[in-house]
Structure formats: C-alpha cells, structure tokens
Amino acid sequence: QGAIEVDPLEVLGGHFDIRSRLRLSRERRHGQLFVRWRRLALGVDLEGRERSYRLVEPLEWFNGQSLEGREIPEGLDSVDPRVLQCVIRRDAMAIRTVRLDDDSEQILKELMMETGKSISAVLKEGLLALLDRQARMAPRRTAWEIYEELDLGPGGYAIAPSTEVRRGVQEAIRRKLGR
C-alpha cells in the first residue's frame, strides 16, 4: 500500500499557472489544485471521488489551504519502506528544455545504453567533463607575463613622446600619405 505526497507542485509560465498539493493513496485521494490560463482561473478541492470547484478568488482560496489538518492515509506518517514519499519543491531543481539534432540524440541513447544511466545523469556527467576540460585549457600565463615578452623597444611604437602629441599626429599623417 503505497502513498504519494506532492506538496507543493508549481508549474508557472507566461499565460498559465498550475499549482497543486496532493496526497494520493489506494484508499484515498485528496488535495487542492489551482489552474490559471490568461485571466481564467479555477480552484479544485479533491476529497476522495468528490470535487469542489472554486471560481471566486481561487488563488486566495488555494493559498489558504494546506494538507495539514486532514486525515493522513495509513502509511504516510510512518517510515514504512513500502511507502513512496515524493516531495517536489520549487527551488530543488531547475527544468531545462534542450533540443538535440539527430546525431546528438543517437549519441545520448548510446551513452545511456552503455552506462545504464538516465538522461539527466549522462547530461550532468557531460557538463562536468566540459567544465573540467575548460579548466585544463585555461591560460596558464598572466597578462603581465605576456606583456613582458613583447619587445616594443625604447618608447614602444610611439613616434613622439606624450608631451608632443601634435607633432606625433602630424608625423603619422605624413607617413600614411607618403609626403
């Protein structure tokens, strides 16, 4: 006899939001759901097979609800190894959408088959490998070390000292125009 608790689950994006908190077991299902699409919003209170719909201020209603204070299905309050307890939190993990071309998709499938790892595990390991490679390729010399090696001669490439800028500009123009 397993039970799942999801508190809270939030999917927020542009024109729609879905928020829910649910406790599901074989014997009983209950929780709350808030759905918004553009300006239309609905709250749903689930208790067993019955549903109550909230059309007036559904978000305020949803925010005022909790799973606390309701009867907890047998097994959820214990540490029974047969019980699956699932808690999804907003800040726990980021969700990304990644588009892969056919070759990359094939490589991903092969890596999953060879390693027995999930898509997430293969991608995480790939990110760590790329980070490690970038760290190894980082320049070992500082900017000052490179500058020290440059031989610009006395005064560098300056035509005139900085106190005689006008003369230096005139000389640069003469050289460019060949006069």
N, C-alpha and C positions, 0 to 999 in steps of 0.2 A: 504494500500500500504506500505509494509514493505521493508526495505533495510538492508543489512548486509555488514559491512566493516571488513575485516580481514587484518590487516597491522601491523606488518609482521606476517607470519606464517613460522616457520622454523622447519624442521624435519631433523636432522643431525645424521648420523650414519655410521660407518665403510666404506662400499663401496658405499653408496648412500646418496644424499642430495636432499631435496625438499625445495624450498623457494618460497614463493608467497606473493603477496599483491593483494587483490581483493576487489572490490566494486560491490555488486550484488543487483539489484532491479528487479521488474517485468518488468519495461520498458527497462532497460539497464544493461549490464554486461561489466565490464572492469577491467583490471589489468594485472599483469605480473606473470610469473611462470618461475622458474629455476629448472631443474631436472638434476642430475648427477648420473650416475651409472658407477662405476670404472673410466675409462678415457673418457667415452662418456658423453657429456653434451649438453643440449638443453635449449634455452630460448624461451618462448612463450609470445607474446603480444596479449592479448584478448581485442577486442573492438567490442562490440555487438556480432554479429554472425561471425565476421571475426577474423581470427587468423593469426599472422605473426610469422614465426619461425626464430630464431637466432641460427645459427650454429657456427659462428665465434665469439670467446670470449664471450660466453653467460653470464658468471658470471659478467664480467666487464659491459656488457650491463645492466644486471639486477640491479647491484649496482648503476648504473647511473639513474635508473628510479624511479619514485615515483607516488603516486596517486594525489599528489598536482598538481595544474595547469590544471587538467582535469575537465570537467563539472561534478558537483556533482548532483546526482539524487535528484529529489524533495523529501524532507522529511529527507534526511540525514543531512542537515545543520540546521535543527530545532530541538526542543525538543518535538517533537510530541510523545505522549505516545504509538502510534501505531507502532512506528519505533523501531526495534530491532537493537541496535548498539552493535556489538561484536568486542572487540579488544583483540587479543591474543598476548601476549608478551613473549619473550624467558625466561625472568627471573621471571615471575609471579608465576609459579607453576612448580613443578617437576612432571614428569610422571614416575611411577614405575610399573614394571611387577611383579605380585605376583602369585605364584602357590599355590593353596589350594587343600587339599585332599577332598574326598567326604564328610566326616563328617564336616569339616570346612566350606565347601561350603553350606551345609544344614543349619548350624548354622547361617551363614551370611544371607541366604534367610529368615530364621525365624525372625532374628532381624530386617531386612528390613520391613517385613510384619507387625510385632508388633509395630515398632516405626514409620513407614511411612517415614523413612529417606532413602537417597540414599546410595549406596555402599560407596562412599567417606566419607559421614557423619558418617556412622557406624564405618568404619575403623579409622577415626580420633578420635572418641569418645573412641574407644578401646585403641588406643595409649595413649590418655590422662589418661585413667584409669590405664593402666600398669605403666605409669610414676608415678602416684600418689601412687600406691602400692609399687613401688620400693623405693620411698621417705620415706614411712612409715616403710619399712623393713630395712632401713639403720641403721648401728650400732650406738647406742647411746653413747657408751663409746669410749674414745680415746685410742690410742695405749699405751700412758703413763699410763692410768688408769689400763689397763690390766697388764702391766709390773709391776706396783706397787704391785699388788696382788700376784705375783709369789714369793714364798719363796725359794730362792736359797741358803739360809744360808750364813754364812760369806765366801766371796770369790766365791760364786756361786758353780758351779760344778768343779771348777778348781782343778787340782791335785797339781799344784805348782804355785807360783807367776809368773807373766810375765817376771820377771828378770831371772828366772831359767827355761827357755823353754826346754833346753836339758834334764834336769832331769825329767821334766814333761812328755816329749815324751817317755823317757825310761821307766818310771813307767807305762804309758798307754800300752806300748807294753808288758811289763811283765804281767800286769793284763789280757790282751787279750789272751796271750799264756799260761797263768796259770803257770808261773815259779816262 
